[in-house]
C-alpha cells in the first residue's frame, strides 16, 4: 500500500484542473519560467554586448509571447533563448529584429 506522500508525488491526490493545488502549481511554474526568462536575458546580454539590453528584452519577450498558450511549458525558456539568439545574430541592434505582429 502506498503512503500519502507517494500517492501525492504520483499525482493521485490531485483534485484536477482548477483546484487550489493546480493554482499553486501554476503559480510556481510561472515563477520558475519568469526566473528562467530573466536568466535568458542576462545570458544574451553577455553574448551580444553590442545590443542594447532593452532591445534584447524586447526580442526575448516577443519570443515568449509567441509561445503563450502552448500546453507544455518545460522547454519554453530554451525555445525563447534559441529563437532570440537567432534573431539577435541577424539584427543590427537598432531596430526590430523581425518582431512578429500579434
C-alpha positions as CSV (number, residue, x, y, z in Angstrom):
1,X,0.0,0.0,0.0
2,X,1.3,3.5,-0.9
3,X,1.6,6.2,1.7
4,X,0.0,9.6,1.1
5,X,3.4,11.2,0.2
6,X,4.0,8.6,-2.5
7,X,0.4,9.0,-3.9
8,X,0.8,12.8,-3.9
9,X,4.1,12.6,-5.7
10,X,2.4,10.3,-8.3
11,X,-0.3,12.8,-8.7
12,X,-3.0,10.6,-7.2
13,X,-4.2,13.2,-4.6
14,X,-4.7,16.0,-7.2
15,X,-8.2,17.1,-7.5
16,X,-8.0,18.3,-11.1
17,X,-7.8,21.4,-13.2
18,X,-8.9,24.5,-11.4
19,X,-8.2,23.1,-8.0
20,X,-6.2,25.0,-5.4
21,X,-3.3,22.6,-5.8
22,X,-3.4,23.2,-9.6
23,X,-3.4,27.0,-9.0
24,X,-0.3,26.8,-6.7
25,X,1.5,24.6,-9.2
26,X,0.7,27.1,-12.0
27,X,2.0,30.0,-9.9
28,X,5.2,28.0,-9.1
29,X,5.7,27.1,-12.8
30,X,5.1,30.8,-13.8
31,X,7.6,32.0,-11.2
32,X,10.1,29.4,-12.4
33,X,9.6,30.4,-16.0
34,X,9.9,34.1,-15.2
35,X,13.2,33.4,-13.5
36,X,14.4,31.3,-16.4
37,X,13.5,34.1,-18.9
38,X,15.3,36.6,-16.8
39,X,18.4,34.4,-17.0
40,X,18.0,34.1,-20.7
41,X,18.0,37.9,-21.0
42,X,21.2,38.0,-18.9
43,X,23.0,35.4,-21.0
44,X,22.0,37.1,-24.2
45,X,23.1,40.5,-22.9
46,X,26.5,39.0,-22.2
47,X,26.7,37.2,-25.6
48,X,25.5,40.3,-27.5
49,X,27.2,43.2,-25.7
50,X,26.8,45.4,-28.8
51,X,23.0,45.2,-28.5
52,X,21.1,47.5,-26.0
53,X,19.7,45.4,-23.2
54,X,16.3,46.9,-23.8
55,X,16.4,45.6,-27.4
56,X,17.3,42.1,-26.1
57,X,14.5,42.3,-23.6
58,X,12.0,43.2,-26.4
59,X,13.2,40.3,-28.5
60,X,13.0,37.8,-25.7
61,X,9.6,39.0,-24.6
62,X,8.3,38.8,-28.2
63,X,9.6,35.2,-28.4
64,X,7.9,34.4,-25.1
65,X,4.6,35.9,-26.4
66,X,4.8,33.7,-29.5
67,X,4.8,30.6,-27.2
68,X,1.9,31.7,-25.0
69,X,-0.9,29.2,-24.7
70,X,1.3,26.3,-25.5
71,X,0.4,23.5,-23.1
72,X,3.9,22.2,-22.3
73,X,5.9,24.9,-20.6
74,X,9.0,23.0,-19.5
75,X,11.1,24.0,-22.6
76,X,9.7,27.5,-23.1
77,X,12.9,29.3,-21.8
78,X,15.1,27.1,-24.1
79,X,12.9,27.8,-27.1
80,X,12.8,31.5,-26.2
81,X,16.6,31.7,-26.0
82,X,17.1,29.7,-29.2
83,X,14.7,32.0,-31.2
84,X,16.0,35.2,-29.6
85,X,19.6,34.2,-30.3
86,X,18.9,33.6,-34.0
87,X,17.1,36.9,-34.3
88,X,19.9,38.8,-32.5
89,X,22.5,37.3,-34.8
90,X,20.6,38.7,-37.7
91,X,19.8,42.1,-36.3
92,X,21.8,45.3,-36.1
93,X,20.5,46.0,-32.6
94,X,19.0,49.3,-33.6
95,X,15.5,48.3,-34.8
96,X,13.0,45.4,-34.5
97,X,14.6,42.0,-35.0
98,X,11.8,40.7,-37.2
99,X,9.3,41.1,-34.4
100,X,6.2,39.3,-35.4
101,X,2.9,41.2,-35.4
102,X,0.5,39.9,-32.7
